[in-house]
Every structure is written in structure tokens, then in C-alpha cells.
């Protein structure tokens, strides 16, 4: 974990602790959005965990969101989640790609608040 990326590090630590994943990827996609350089506000995660067995996609996302409750309430503006069981990931545990940013957060005042919280 890189100490210069505290939000990314917190996401790694909290998902690892809560879901004990066999595979975890955390990608900071903030640079693709209308935020200052070095921001940690937009993330994509791939979590492969046995904890997801028998759960719907919605239930899996709720587990991820619960683990990251503090970050989502304060510093993270957007989180794309891929939550899979080990069986679903046997051939290709790869992180999907996000579409290009359309600039929608430019009109969202909460983004600046979250960016400021991430720098403090």
C-alpha cells in the first residue's frame, strides 16, 4: 500500500479485512474525471470472495458498500463494484473498464466537499 494514497489504501485494507478475498483489485479512476490531479474520489474494485456464495448481486454490493461506509460517506464520490465468487472468476479475474467521464460531477457540489475531505 502506498502511503501517498490513503483512500486507496483504506479501501484495500477494509475490503481485505471484511471479505477475505482470494483476489482483490482496486483502481483509482479519478484521473478520468473532472477532479484535480492526484484526487482519490472515483474507484473501481474487483472483489472475489467466498463470502459472496449464494448471495445476489445486490447483496454482494451491499457487503462491499458496508465495508466502505466511511469512505463512501466522506471521500469517495463514485465506486464501481465487480463482486464475484471464486467459481465465477476461474478463467479470468480481470477488472472491467469504466466508460469515459461525461463531466456530470462538474455540477455536483458534493464532489468538492469529498475531495477536500480526502486531502485532510
DSSP file (Angstrom, degrees, kcal/mol; ACC not computed):
  #  RESIDUE AA STRUCTURE BP1 BP2  ACC     N-H-->O    O-->H-N    N-H-->O    O-->H-N    TCO  KAPPA ALPHA  PHI   PSI    X-CA   Y-CA   Z-CA
    1    1 A X              0   0    0      0, 0.0     2,-0.6     0, 0.0     5,-0.1   0.000 360.0 360.0 360.0 140.6    0.0    0.0    0.0
    2    2 A X    >   -     0   0    0      3,-0.2     3,-2.2     1,-0.1     7,-0.3  -0.820 360.0-151.5 -96.8 118.7    1.2    3.4   -0.9
    3    3 A X  T 3  S+     0   0    0     -2,-0.6     3,-0.3     1,-0.3    -1,-0.1   0.694  95.8  66.1 -64.1 -16.8    1.0    6.0    1.9
    4    4 A X  T 3  S+     0   0    0      1,-0.2    -1,-0.3     2,-0.1     2,-0.3   0.524 100.0  54.3 -80.2  -3.1    0.6    8.8   -0.6
    5    5 A X    <>  +     0   0    0     -3,-2.2     4,-2.4     1,-0.1    -1,-0.2  -0.634  64.5 164.2-126.2  72.7   -2.8    7.2   -1.5
    6    6 A X  H  > S+     0   0    0     -3,-0.3     4,-2.1    -2,-0.3     5,-0.1   0.836  74.7  49.6 -64.4 -34.6   -4.6    7.0    1.8
    7    7 A X  H  > S+     0   0    0      2,-0.2     4,-2.4     1,-0.2    -1,-0.2   0.947 112.8  46.6 -70.0 -47.0   -8.1    6.4    0.4
    8    8 A X  H  > S+     0   0    0      1,-0.2     4,-2.3     2,-0.2    -2,-0.2   0.910 113.1  50.6 -59.1 -42.6   -6.9    3.6   -1.9
    9    9 A X  H  X S+     0   0    0     -4,-2.4     4,-2.5    -7,-0.3    -1,-0.2   0.896 109.4  50.4 -62.7 -41.0   -5.0    2.1    1.0
   10   10 A X  H  X S+     0   0    0     -4,-2.1     4,-2.8     2,-0.2     5,-0.3   0.893 109.0  51.8 -65.1 -39.7   -8.1    2.2    3.2
   11   11 A X  H  X S+     0   0    0     -4,-2.4     4,-2.4     2,-0.2     5,-0.3   0.944 111.3  47.3 -61.8 -47.9  -10.2    0.5    0.5
   12   12 A X  H  X S+     0   0    0     -4,-2.3     4,-2.3     1,-0.2    -2,-0.2   0.950 115.4  45.1 -55.8 -51.7   -7.7   -2.3    0.2
   13   13 A X  H  X S+     0   0    0     -4,-2.5     4,-2.3     1,-0.2    -2,-0.2   0.915 115.0  45.6 -63.5 -45.6   -7.4   -2.8    4.0
   14   14 A X  H  X S+     0   0    0     -4,-2.8     4,-2.5     2,-0.2     5,-0.2   0.898 114.8  45.9 -70.4 -40.5  -11.2   -2.7    4.7
   15   15 A X  H  X S+     0   0    0     -4,-2.4     4,-2.4    -5,-0.3     5,-0.4   0.893 113.5  50.9 -68.3 -37.5  -12.2   -5.0    1.8
   16   16 A X  H  X S+     0   0    0     -4,-2.3     4,-1.4    -5,-0.3    -2,-0.2   0.925 114.9  42.7 -62.5 -44.6   -9.4   -7.4    2.7
   17   17 A X  H  < S+     0   0    0     -4,-2.3    -2,-0.2    -5,-0.2    -1,-0.2   0.921 120.6  39.6 -68.6 -45.6  -10.5   -7.5    6.4
   18   18 A X  H  < S+     0   0    0     -4,-2.5    -2,-0.2    -5,-0.2    -3,-0.2   0.851 130.3  22.7 -76.4 -35.9  -14.3   -7.7    5.8
   19   19 A X  H  < S-     0   0    0     -4,-2.4    32,-0.5    -5,-0.2    31,-0.2   0.497  82.1-142.0-116.8  -5.6  -14.4  -10.1    2.8
   20   20 A X     <  -     0   0    0     -4,-1.4    30,-0.4    -5,-0.4    -4,-0.1   0.906  32.4-156.7  43.8  57.4  -11.2  -12.1    2.9
   21   21 A X        -     0   0    0     -6,-0.3    28,-0.3     1,-0.1     3,-0.2  -0.275  28.0-150.7 -69.9 148.0  -10.9  -12.0   -0.9
   22   22 A X  S    S+     0   0    0     26,-2.5     2,-0.3     1,-0.3    27,-0.2   0.658  94.7  19.8 -82.8 -19.1   -9.0  -14.6   -2.9
   23   23 A X  E    S+A   48   0A   0     25,-1.2    25,-2.7     2,-0.0     2,-0.4  -0.969  71.7 175.8-150.1 133.5   -8.5  -11.8   -5.5
   24   24 A X  E     +A   47   0A   0     -2,-0.3     2,-0.4    23,-0.2    23,-0.2  -0.986   4.3 178.5-143.5 129.8   -8.8   -8.0   -5.0
   25   25 A X  E     -A   46   0A   0     21,-2.2    21,-2.2    -2,-0.4     2,-0.4  -0.998   5.0-171.5-128.8 136.4   -8.1   -5.2   -7.4
   26   26 A X  E     -A   45   0A   0     -2,-0.4     2,-0.5    19,-0.2    19,-0.2  -0.991   6.6-172.9-127.7 121.6   -8.6   -1.5   -6.5
   27   27 A X  E     -A   44   0A   0     17,-3.0    17,-2.2    -2,-0.4     2,-0.8  -0.964  18.2-144.3-121.5 122.4   -8.3    1.0   -9.3
   28   28 A X  E     +A   43   0A   0     -2,-0.5     3,-0.3    15,-0.2    15,-0.2  -0.756  22.2 173.9 -82.7 112.3   -8.3    4.8   -8.8
   29   29 A X    >   +     0   0    0     13,-2.6     3,-1.9    -2,-0.8    14,-0.2   0.178  43.2 113.1-103.9  15.8  -10.1    6.2  -11.8
   30   30 A X  G >   +     0   0    0     12,-0.7     3,-2.3     1,-0.3     5,-0.4   0.843  66.4  66.5 -58.2 -35.7  -10.2    9.8  -10.6
   31   31 A X  G 3  S+     0   0    0      1,-0.3    -1,-0.3    -3,-0.3    -2,-0.1   0.688  93.9  61.1 -61.6 -16.9   -7.8   10.9  -13.3
   32   32 A X  G <  S+     0   0    0     -3,-1.9    69,-0.6    10,-0.1    -1,-0.3   0.390 102.1  65.9 -87.8   3.1  -10.6   10.1  -15.8
   33   33 A X  S <  S-     0   0    0     -3,-2.3     2,-2.2    -4,-0.1     9,-0.0  -0.691 100.5 -87.5-124.7 173.0  -12.9   12.7  -14.2
   34   34 A X  S    S+     0   0    0     -2,-0.2     2,-0.3     2,-0.0    -3,-0.1  -0.430  85.3 111.4 -82.7  66.5  -13.2   16.4  -13.7
   35   35 A X  S    S-     0   0    0     -2,-2.2     3,-0.1    -5,-0.4     4,-0.1  -0.909  75.4 -83.7-133.5 160.5  -11.2   16.5  -10.5
   36   36 A X    >   -     0   0    0     -2,-0.3     3,-1.5     1,-0.1    -3,-0.1  -0.268  59.0 -85.7 -63.1 151.8   -7.8   17.9   -9.6
   37   37 A X  T 3  S+     0   0    0      1,-0.2    -1,-0.1    -6,-0.0    -6,-0.0  -0.260 115.5  27.9 -54.9 141.8   -4.7   15.8  -10.3
   38   38 A X  T 3  S+     0   0    0      1,-0.2    -1,-0.2    -3,-0.1    -2,-0.1   0.481  87.6 149.9  84.5   2.7   -3.9   13.3   -7.5
   39   39 A X    <   -     0   0    0     -3,-1.5     2,-0.3    -4,-0.1    -1,-0.2  -0.275  38.6-156.8 -68.6 154.5   -7.5   13.0   -6.4
   40   40 A X        +     0   0    0     35,-0.1     3,-0.1    75,-0.1    -1,-0.1  -0.679  57.8 108.3-128.1  75.3   -8.9    9.9   -4.8
   41   41 A X        +     0   0    0     -2,-0.3    36,-2.3     1,-0.3    37,-2.1   0.604  65.6  53.7-126.1 -21.6  -12.6   10.2   -5.5
   42   42 A X  E     + b   0  78A   0     35,-0.2   -13,-2.6    34,-0.2   -12,-0.7  -0.981  64.3 170.5-126.5 122.0  -13.6    7.7   -8.2
   43   43 A X  E     -Ab  28  79A   0     35,-2.6    37,-2.6    -2,-0.5     2,-0.4  -0.918  23.4-158.5-132.6 155.7  -12.7    4.0   -7.8
   44   44 A X  E     -Ab  27  80A   0    -17,-2.2   -17,-3.0    -2,-0.3     2,-0.4  -0.998  19.5-170.2-128.0 133.9  -13.4    0.6   -9.4
   45   45 A X  E     -Ab  26  81A   0     35,-2.8    37,-2.2    -2,-0.4     2,-0.5  -0.956  17.7-160.6-127.2 146.9  -13.0   -2.6   -7.4
   46   46 A X  E     -Ab  25  82A   0    -21,-2.2   -21,-2.2    -2,-0.4     2,-0.5  -0.993  17.6-177.7-119.7 119.0  -13.0   -6.3   -8.3
   47   47 A X  E     -Ab  24  83A   0     35,-3.0    37,-2.7    -2,-0.5     2,-0.6  -0.978   9.8-171.6-122.0 121.1  -13.6   -8.5   -5.2
   48   48 A X  E     +Ab  23  84A   0    -25,-2.7   -26,-2.5    -2,-0.5   -25,-1.2  -0.958  26.1 155.3-111.2 116.3  -13.5  -12.3   -5.5
   49   49 A X    >   -     0   0    0     35,-2.3     3,-1.5    -2,-0.6     4,-0.2  -0.999  53.7-137.6-148.1 141.9  -14.7  -13.8   -2.2
   50   50 A X  G >  S+     0   0    0    -30,-0.4     3,-1.5    -2,-0.4    -1,-0.1   0.700 101.3  76.7 -66.0 -19.8  -16.3  -16.9   -0.9
   51   51 A X  G 3  S+     0   0    0    -32,-0.5    -1,-0.3     1,-0.3    34,-0.1   0.687  87.6  61.0 -63.3 -17.0  -18.4  -14.6    1.3
   52   52 A X  G X  S+     0   0    0     -3,-1.5     3,-2.3    32,-0.2    -1,-0.3   0.562  73.3 124.0 -87.6  -9.3  -20.4  -14.0   -1.9
   53   53 A X  T <  S+     0   0    0     -3,-1.5     3,-0.1     1,-0.3    -3,-0.0  -0.282  83.8   6.0 -55.8 129.5  -21.5  -17.6   -2.4
   54   54 A X  T 3  S+     0   0    0      1,-0.3     2,-0.3     0, 0.0    -1,-0.3   0.459 104.4 119.7  78.9   1.1  -25.3  -17.8   -2.5
   55   55 A X    <   -     0   0    0     -3,-2.3    -1,-0.3     1,-0.1    -3,-0.0  -0.740  63.4-119.6-101.2 147.8  -25.8  -14.1   -2.5
   56   56 A X     >  -     0   0    0     -2,-0.3     4,-2.2     1,-0.1     5,-0.2  -0.294  33.6-104.7 -71.8 166.5  -27.5  -11.9   -5.1
   57   57 A X  H  > S+     0   0    0      1,-0.2     4,-2.4     2,-0.2     5,-0.2   0.899 123.4  53.1 -60.1 -40.6  -25.5   -9.2   -6.9
   58   58 A X  H  > S+     0   0    0      1,-0.2     4,-2.1     2,-0.2    -1,-0.2   0.913 108.5  49.2 -61.5 -43.3  -27.4   -6.6   -4.8
   59   59 A X  H  > S+     0   0    0      2,-0.2     4,-1.7     1,-0.2    -1,-0.2   0.874 110.4  51.4 -64.5 -37.2  -26.4   -8.4   -1.6
   60   60 A X  H  X S+     0   0    0     -4,-2.2     4,-2.0     2,-0.2    -2,-0.2   0.931 109.8  49.0 -64.3 -45.8  -22.8   -8.6   -2.6
   61   61 A X  H  X S+     0   0    0     -4,-2.4     4,-3.0     1,-0.2     5,-0.2   0.877 107.5  55.5 -62.8 -37.3  -22.7   -4.9   -3.4
   62   62 A X  H  X S+     0   0    0     -4,-2.1     4,-2.5     2,-0.2    -1,-0.2   0.889 105.6  51.9 -63.3 -38.1  -24.3   -4.1    0.0
   63   63 A X  H  X S+     0   0    0     -4,-1.7     4,-2.1     2,-0.2    -2,-0.2   0.922 112.4  45.5 -63.2 -43.2  -21.4   -6.0    1.7
   64   64 A X  H  X S+     0   0    0     -4,-2.0     4,-1.6     2,-0.2    -2,-0.2   0.941 113.8  49.0 -64.2 -47.1  -18.8   -4.0   -0.2
   65   65 A X  H  < S+     0   0    0     -4,-3.0     7,-0.2     1,-0.2    -2,-0.2   0.885 110.2  51.4 -60.9 -39.2  -20.7   -0.8    0.5
   66   66 A X  H >< S+     0   0    0     -4,-2.5     3,-1.3     1,-0.2     4,-0.2   0.908 107.8  51.7 -65.2 -41.4  -21.0   -1.6    4.2
   67   67 A X  H 3< S+     0   0    0     -4,-2.1     3,-0.2     1,-0.3    -1,-0.2   0.827 118.5  38.1 -63.0 -30.4  -17.2   -2.3    4.4
   68   68 A X  T 3X S+     0   0    0     -4,-1.6     4,-2.7     1,-0.2     5,-0.3   0.060  78.0 125.5-109.4  23.5  -16.5    1.1    2.8
   69   69 A X  H <> S+     0   0    0     -3,-1.3     4,-1.6     1,-0.2    -1,-0.2   0.878  74.2  48.4 -50.3 -47.6  -19.3    3.0    4.6
   70   70 A X  H  > S+     0   0    0     -4,-0.2     4,-0.9    -3,-0.2     5,-0.3   0.917 113.2  46.3 -63.9 -44.9  -16.9    5.7    6.0
   71   71 A X  H >>>S+     0   0    0      1,-0.2     5,-3.3     2,-0.2     4,-1.2   0.902 112.4  50.5 -65.8 -41.0  -15.2    6.3    2.7
   72   72 A X  H 3<5S+     0   0    0     -4,-2.7    -1,-0.2     1,-0.2    -2,-0.2   0.808 111.3  49.3 -68.1 -28.8  -18.4    6.5    0.7
   73   73 A X  H 3<5S+     0   0    0     -4,-1.6    -1,-0.2    -5,-0.3    -2,-0.2   0.652 130.1  13.0 -82.3 -15.9  -19.9    9.0    3.2
   74   74 A X  H <<5S+     0   0    0     -4,-0.9    43,-0.3    -3,-0.5    44,-0.2   0.751 132.0  12.0-126.8 -55.6  -16.9   11.3    3.1
   75   75 A X  T  <5S+     0   0    0     -4,-1.2     2,-0.6    -5,-0.3    -3,-0.2   0.708  99.9  78.6-111.5 -23.7  -14.2   10.9    0.5
   76   76 A X      < +     0   0    0     -5,-3.3   -34,-0.2     1,-0.2   -35,-0.1  -0.804  43.2 178.4 -98.6 123.6  -15.3    8.6   -2.3
   77   77 A X  S    S+     0   0    0    -36,-2.3     2,-0.4    -2,-0.6   -35,-0.2   0.817  72.0  19.4 -87.8 -35.8  -17.7   10.1   -4.9
   78   78 A X  E     -b   42   0A   0    -37,-2.1   -35,-2.6     2,-0.0     2,-0.4  -0.999  57.7-177.4-143.3 137.8  -18.1    7.0   -7.1
   79   79 A X  E     -b   43   0A   0     -2,-0.4     2,-0.5   -37,-0.2   -35,-0.2  -0.948   8.7-162.8-138.2 114.6  -17.4    3.3   -6.6
   80   80 A X  E     -b   44   0A   0    -37,-2.6   -35,-2.8    -2,-0.4     2,-0.5  -0.850  19.4-157.4 -94.4 131.0  -17.9    0.8   -9.4
   81   81 A X  E     -b   45   0A   0     -2,-0.5     2,-0.5   -37,-0.2   -35,-0.2  -0.933  23.8-177.3-120.4 129.1  -18.1   -2.8   -8.0
   82   82 A X  E     -b   46   0A   0    -37,-2.2   -35,-3.0    -2,-0.5     2,-0.6  -0.981  17.3-179.3-114.6 113.0  -17.4   -6.2   -9.5
   83   83 A X  E     +b   47   0A   0     -2,-0.5     2,-0.3   -37,-0.2   -35,-0.2  -0.947  10.2 165.9-120.1 111.9  -18.3   -8.7   -6.8
   84   84 A X  E     -b   48   0A   0    -37,-2.7   -35,-2.3    -2,-0.6   -32,-0.2  -0.869  34.6-122.0-128.2 155.7  -17.7  -12.3   -7.8
   85   85 A X    >>  -     0   0    0     -2,-0.3     4,-0.8   -37,-0.2     3,-0.5  -0.533  39.3-106.2 -84.5 161.8  -17.5  -15.8   -6.3
   86   86 A X  G >4 S+     0   0    0      1,-0.2     3,-0.8     2,-0.2     4,-0.2   0.882 121.8  55.5 -56.7 -37.1  -14.3  -17.8   -6.8
   87   87 A X  G >4 S+     0   0    0      1,-0.2     3,-0.7     2,-0.2    -1,-0.2   0.832 104.1  53.1 -65.0 -32.4  -16.2  -20.0   -9.2
   88   88 A X  G <4 S+     0   0    0     -3,-0.5    -1,-0.2     1,-0.2     4,-0.2   0.649 112.3  45.8 -75.4 -14.3  -17.3  -17.1  -11.3
   89   89 A X  G << S+     0   0    0     -3,-0.8    -1,-0.2    -4,-0.8    -2,-0.2   0.277  74.5 113.0-112.8   9.5  -13.7  -15.9  -11.7
   90   90 A X  S <  S+     0   0    0     -3,-0.7     3,-0.2    -4,-0.2    -1,-0.1   0.874  86.8  30.6 -55.4 -44.1  -11.9  -19.2  -12.5
   91   91 A X  S    S+     0   0    0      1,-0.2     2,-0.2    -4,-0.2    -1,-0.2   0.859 133.5  12.2 -86.1 -36.0  -10.9  -18.3  -16.1
   92   92 A X        -     0   0    0     -4,-0.2     2,-1.9     2,-0.1    -1,-0.2  -0.680  50.8-179.3-150.9  87.7  -10.5  -14.5  -16.0
   93   93 A X        +     0   0    0     -2,-0.2     2,-0.4    -3,-0.2    -4,-0.1  -0.489  39.4 145.5 -84.5  70.8  -10.3  -12.5  -12.8
   94   94 A X        -     0   0    0     -2,-1.9     2,-0.3   -69,-0.0    -2,-0.1  -0.866  51.3-117.0-116.0 146.7   -9.9   -9.2  -14.6
   95   95 A X        -     0   0    0     -2,-0.4   -49,-0.1     1,-0.1   -69,-0.0  -0.585  31.8-127.6 -77.8 130.7  -11.2   -5.8  -13.7
   96   96 A X        -     0   0    0     -2,-0.3     2,-0.4   -51,-0.1    -1,-0.1  -0.136  23.5-109.6 -70.4 173.2  -13.6   -4.2  -16.2
   97   97 A X        -     0   0    0    -53,-0.0     2,-0.2     0, 0.0    -1,-0.1  -0.828  21.5-129.8-108.7 145.6  -13.2   -0.8  -17.7
   98   98 A X        -     0   0    0     -2,-0.4     3,-0.1     1,-0.1   -54,-0.0  -0.635  28.1-109.7 -88.0 149.8  -15.3    2.3  -17.0
   99   99 A X        -     0   0    0     -2,-0.2    -1,-0.1     1,-0.1     3,-0.1  -0.332  50.9 -78.2 -70.7 162.8  -16.8    4.4  -19.8
  100  100 A X        -     0   0    0      1,-0.1     2,-0.2     2,-0.1    -1,-0.1  -0.278  54.2 -99.8 -60.9 147.3  -15.4    7.8  -20.4
  101  101 A X        -     0   0    0    -69,-0.6    -1,-0.1     1,-0.1   -68,-0.0  -0.467  24.6-161.3 -68.8 136.4  -16.5   10.5  -18.0
  102  102 A X        -     0   0    0     -2,-0.2    -1,-0.1    -3,-0.1   -69,-0.1   0.339  45.4-109.4-100.0   4.2  -19.2   12.8  -19.3
  103  103 A X  S >  S+     0   0    0      1,-0.0     3,-1.6     3,-0.0     4,-0.3   0.658  70.7 142.6  81.8  15.8  -18.5   15.5  -16.8
  104  104 A X  G >   +     0   0    0      1,-0.3     3,-1.1     2,-0.2     4,-0.1   0.783  64.5  62.2 -61.9 -28.3  -21.6   15.0  -14.7
  105  105 A X  G >  S+     0   0    0      1,-0.2     3,-1.3     2,-0.2    -1,-0.3   0.592  80.3  84.0 -76.5  -8.3  -19.8   15.7  -11.4
  106  106 A X  G <  S+     0   0    0     -3,-1.6    -1,-0.2     1,-0.3    -2,-0.2   0.817  96.8  41.8 -61.7 -28.6  -18.9   19.3  -12.5
  107  107 A X  G <  S+     0   0    0     -3,-1.1     2,-0.8    -4,-0.3    -1,-0.3   0.392  94.1  96.5 -97.5   1.9  -22.4   20.3  -11.3
  108  108 A X    X>  -     0   0    0     -3,-1.3     3,-1.4     1,-0.2     4,-0.5  -0.823  54.2-167.5 -99.3 105.8  -22.3   18.2   -8.1
  109  109 A X  H 3> S+     0   0    0     -2,-0.8     4,-1.2     1,-0.3     3,-0.4   0.739  81.8  70.4 -64.3 -23.5  -21.2   20.4   -5.2
  110  110 A X  H 3> S+     0   0    0      1,-0.2     4,-2.3     2,-0.2    -1,-0.3   0.768  86.7  67.2 -67.1 -23.6  -20.7   17.3   -3.0
  111  111 A X  H <> S+     0   0    0     -3,-1.4     4,-2.8    -6,-0.2    -1,-0.2   0.938  99.4  48.4 -62.4 -46.8  -17.6   16.3   -5.1
  112  112 A X  H  X S+     0   0    0     -4,-0.5     4,-2.4    -3,-0.4    -1,-0.2   0.885 110.7  51.9 -61.7 -38.7  -15.6   19.3   -3.9
  113  113 A X  H  X S+     0   0    0     -4,-1.2     4,-2.2     2,-0.2    -1,-0.2   0.929 112.4  45.3 -62.6 -45.3  -16.5   18.5   -0.3
  114  114 A X  H  X S+     0   0    0     -4,-2.3     4,-2.0     2,-0.2    -2,-0.2   0.886 111.7  52.0 -67.5 -38.6  -15.4   14.9   -0.7
  115  115 A X  H  X S+     0   0    0     -4,-2.8     4,-1.1     2,-0.2    -1,-0.2   0.917 110.2  48.9 -62.8 -42.1  -12.2   15.9   -2.4
  116  116 A X  H >X S+     0   0    0     -4,-2.4     4,-0.9     1,-0.2     3,-0.6   0.913 110.0  51.2 -63.5 -42.5  -11.4   18.4    0.4
  117  117 A X  H 3< S+     0   0    0     -4,-2.2     3,-0.5   -43,-0.3    -1,-0.2   0.864 106.7  55.1 -62.7 -35.7  -12.1   15.7    3.0
  118  118 A X  H 3< S+     0   0    0     -4,-2.0    -1,-0.2     1,-0.2    -2,-0.2   0.749 107.0  50.3 -69.5 -23.8   -9.7   13.3    1.1
  119  119 A X  H <<        0   0    0     -4,-1.1    -1,-0.2    -3,-0.6    -2,-0.2   0.643 360.0 360.0 -87.9 -15.4   -6.9   15.9    1.3
  120  120 A X     <        0   0    0     -4,-0.9    -1,-0.2    -3,-0.5    -2,-0.2   0.458 360.0 360.0 -87.7 360.0   -7.3   16.4    5.1
